[in-house]
Amino acid sequence: MLASSLLANYCTELHDDQALKVDKYLHHLQLSDETLMDLSIRFRREMDKGLCRDTNPTAAVKMLPTFVRSTPDGTEQGEFLSLDLGGSNFRVLLVKVMADGKQKVEMENQIYAIPEHLMRGNGSELFDHIADCLSNFLEKMGIKEKKLPLGFTFSFPCQQTKLDEIPQTFTLFVEKSVLMSWTKGFKSSGVEGKDVVSLLRKSIKKRGDFDIDIVAVVNDTVGTMMTCGYEDHHCEIGLIVGTGTNACYMEQMRNLDVLDGDEGRMCVNTEWGAFGDDGALEDLRTDIDREIDAGSLNPGKQLFEKMISGMYLGELVRLIMVRMAKEQLLFQGKTTKELLTTGSFNTRYIYTIDNDKDEEGLTSAEEVLRGMGLDPSVEDCITTQRVCQIVSTRAAHLCAASLAAVLRQIRDNKAAEKLRTTIGVDGSVYKNHQEFSRRLNKMVRRLVPDCDVRFLQSQDGSGKGAAMVTAVAYRLAAQHAERQRVLDTLRLSREQLLQVKKRMSEEMVRGLSKQNHEQGSVKMLPTYVRSTPDGTEHGDFLALDLGGSSFRVLLVRMQSGKRHNVDMHHKIYSIPQETMQGTGEELFSHIVKCIADFLEYMGMRGASLPLGFTFSFPCHQSKLDQGILLRWTKGFKASGCVGEDVVMLLKDAVRRRQEFDLNFVAVVNDTVGTMMTCGYEDPKCEVGLIVGTGTNTCYMEEMHNIELVDGDVGRMCVNVEWGAFGDNGELDDFCTQFDHIVDECTNNPGKQRYEKMISGMYLGEIVRNVLMDFTEKGLLFRGQLSERLKTRGIFETKFLSQIERDRLAMRQVRSILQHLGLTSSTCDDSVVVKEVCSVVARRAAQLCGAGLAAVVDKIRQNRNLNQLSITVGVDGTLYKTHPHFSSVMQETLQDLAPQCQVTFHKSEDGSGKGAALITAVACRVNNEGHH
């Protein structure tokens, strides 16, 4: 309470009247919301400058990469040392992190002083002193023999570089941390511009009685974020307001222009204390701020920090009081030696004077002022209290404005309408000055109302944080190693791909021979397509394209002599699931009903036309207008069709309907259709390839090699049916646990093994099974499986294309994961999911390239050529929509068949137009035969 003589004179009116006078005098220290919003925008511009490679060298706010790529997930464990250096005392800690069902941290620590002469003396002596203290601590703990990992909290501006190229997902290990400039009263010589890791290692080596593994050098702000991140997984910002001030946050790698790589996040140390060093704050700095700066150890530097941090707040109050005394506004114009002494008004005095209970605050003011040899009146105490409030409020609001910029950056990175995040906070000003923290929190919420912000005080400070960084580094390293071990089973070496090519070549030869055809996995079916188009084809042709749950009916009009002049009309019809798996009669009646509808639609009811029937299932052909179905694939199961001629099944259904007639039907595989379509535009096209829902290839083989067909002259297109490659065990040594799981759950286990490793129908399912495996092992999604992820087929193959095309900070990945019920997935999870998609798709493309190498090399050898130049016509959604499939496949092909120069021609409407072309060619050849 106030001394009774003063209390008698105290009343609310007096308090308000006096406070108003001070407000007028210090109006320039009071910042409006508009000014703070403008300041926030300015700081965001400074952040952009620091992040950009071109402007970083001249930027005041350095935005330093910390190489901390992840925050704790609660599964960290182990023993770690931590060294916390940021002031005249430093701490050594032994941190034990336990994760057995419950997050728990045990800590032992010892505080050591740094004598003044070492803070400002020789740098190597400073580090020798630190090594001596470390040795003392290890001795006390009885762990001198252990080589423990150490996290080093070094709370001064540093430029860091990472250890050699450890994979991006866990680059926390630091090789160099170069001190840019001392702050906080340190001036040790020979350290600025030097690597502090090397200096510490050198001092440890000099002692020679212990060894440690320095894993991470961490700024105290990062340490704070990591400590709080262990308790609250939403924490992605660290803030310090103590002797100094700084903030760090998790930034998207794509925005970190100064580093390579654009996936995932990295913690950026803003070093915001230097905001304004380039003149950006001149309109807000007052004469008092300039006086403080002039009397500091580093004039012109850390100007923002000098308006906020504990090192300067007390001094700001003292200088204001001296000015007011000189202007007869305080202490009746009297000063004392103590009041005129720099540093005599300690910042901690503000904490008690600027109190939410005014009278307690005034009592404190009286005590402090009397301690400085003054004899204050009640007005003097009220004035002093108001000065403290204004200085503290300005500091809190400046801090809030720059924090608002950081929050907006994170919100924009996530494209979130409302951001939910946590700020981990430490520092004597924030912790000990309740009014400061209250004002800061309130102003942040006012400046960014669209952010739901929680402030979490760090209980164990930056020391524990450095240990957490180290623990996270070790967890990520272990998880990364385990994930890579699993993914390595899906990665194929060049030797393995050469084996695939060799075995495919052997199976092709086996499939062509009469003697071994039955035992071969690759059936090499003759298609009876003997010729590619020559441009004289003409007339109207129907085409029917059946290869999935929807099919197309087309009318193709060709004009003779005008190569490439093809006029097409088409309509798409769907096949209900029950029809796909009902009887053959129902299936073909449905198809004929749709053809009749199409002819009606085209005004050609009752016409009699030749039809090209693209039937994308394995068939045995003994002539062009016959196709014996060998087996259904792609989810079809219609009964009474396998072993039957599909042309007869179609013609029977036409007869039953009695509405139109088909005067000729050519059975065409979609792969052959693709080859023919591209061959119409490029005469060198002699290979067809499909990589879509399924996969297959065809090519022009020499007649004398096709033992199943009579005749040795000329060529015939062979439908390889390579999807079944591997059905006799040729791929067993390349199949992973995931391939086996996917295969066992299909309706044809043990069949189409090659197709199941390549095609769109299965890749998403392989990825889903890898993600499930990772999650069950705690390597992904914090070990939490969603019900949706357990659903077969939920991870569509189109997701692979979308995810690998994603360049927007993983937003596409995040939205897909949310669709899969993984609502709390992190940025780290997105990086892993993208890697899994990439590995699975790459293997598919390489396997496809290896198979294709066998095909083109066979053509080259058939023709006894040293070099072959050939075109491959390609179709299929996977090939066309996946961003990397085609390039990886082509690279593999070039590597495994170097004597073949292969051009790829994307088919535009392969199977429909191709079927009509084959029919047109057949009709042309028939007519030529009749003349």
Disulfide bonds with the S-S distance in Angstrom:
none
